[in-house]
Amino acid sequence: MSLQSTFGGKVSLITGGSSGIGLALAKRIAELGGDLVLVARREGPLAEAAASVRKCNGKVKVETLALDVADEEAVTRQLGALAERLPLQHVFNNAGVVMPGRFLELDAKHFRDMMRVNYEGAVHVCRATLPGMVARRSGHLLNVSSMAGLIGIYGYTAYAASKFALAGFSQALRAELWPHGVRVHVCYPPDTDTPQLAFENQHKPAETKAIAGNVKMLRAEDVAESILKGMDAGTFEIVPGLDGKVSALAQRIAPGLVRWVCDLSQKKAAAAS
């Protein structure tokens, strides 16, 4: 297969499609000749994103849908109707929120919000879109987890829990859907240069910044390219970047070493503050 044949002439739905990784995915798919449905909460950024995607390829169709994926009723109604109207071949669960902070200082609301958007939001989208893909016996579903969905570190008790949940959901869903011709993928990006990361960095404890600094920050465009190539190759777990791949491998074969490296960075940051 090739990216052109996998994504060109197909319809892709991307949640969190107005910025960051979602927008980078949309632009690359448009370049490949794929039609798009961009989903995000705010209509203004969605309109701007759609305009920028159309500049990549004026021949593709770009629809937008203002929707909060955490709203189960709205997702069921609006995405359900859209999935009946359009033959969605690719669904990207990319919408996410993050608020880092120490567990004893982080408000319980943030735990609820991250689980509702990062995990439950993906479940809602899957319930609305997967029946059509199963009926056609084809399609790809990509869930964007995080490196924090593989390695839980200081300052990410709430965020890591939601992303670990998404990873486990993806593993089980893959087993259920491949007999129906639907491929499931999960991506674990490290820190990526996006507006969300800029917001996140304003709230990260010093220890979190020190630990995250062990892995090189990636461009959203590079993460998007890794995702699309991984999907085209049929890869289930997609880890962008060499540093990310090394970290993921180390976590699997030597988790004690990973904890030691993280603890060392944490101690240095604490001593410097």
Phi, psi and omega in degrees: 000171176219163179301321181299313183285330181285320187249336180291136179074008180249167179252124179244134175252130183233117172276154188063036189272004184267352181198174172060221183298321181299316179291322178297320176298315182299315181296319181292320179294321177299318178300328181277355177093020180265144174279157190221149167236116180260129182240132174198174186282326189251133184291323182300303177300327178296316179297319178295319180296316180299319179297319180290328178290319180297331177293335179287329179196104183290353182272342184274156177269134180231112175256157176232153178215115177279115188202138174265113185295342178284347180272096187301316182296316180294319179296314181301316183286308187282314179288327177300316179293321180294319181293333176286331183273325184242140176278084182292120177261337181223130177237125180247111174274091185246347181298137180195156175229157180211141171216101179287162178161158178291140186308314184287350180250347186274128181295145180300333179302322181293324176298315181294316183297315182293322178290321181294319182275306189291322181255300184296326177300318178295321178297316179301315181297319179297317180299326183279331189252333186290327180306319179294321180293320178294320179298324179275350181057041176198158176133167179230137173241128180238120175258126179269105174272233182188161171302333176288352173272356175248324185229112177276122184236171179311131176089359184237032181301318182282312183294313181299321180300317180292323182281328171296320178300317180295324178294315179295320176301317181296319180298313181291321181293323178304315182295326182281330190263335184298328177296344180260011176083009180253126181267134177249138179226152174226135182247142180239077181286142167284188177308130183235139184290091182222165175302326179295319178295322178300318176295314182301319183296338177288342186241355182293133168299156181302324180296321179295317178299319182294318181290314181297333180292351177287343180243131183297135175290139181251160172280148179300324180296323180289322177296316179300317180296319178298319180298310184295320178293321178295318178296317180299325181276353181081019181285132179283302181262116183250120180240106182287146173082145180296316179299320179296318179297319179295317180296317180295318179294317180298321179297327182282321187259338181214065183299330178296322178294319178298316178297322180295316179296316180296317180296323179296315178297321180296316180296318180297318180294320180294321181291329182279343183272000000 
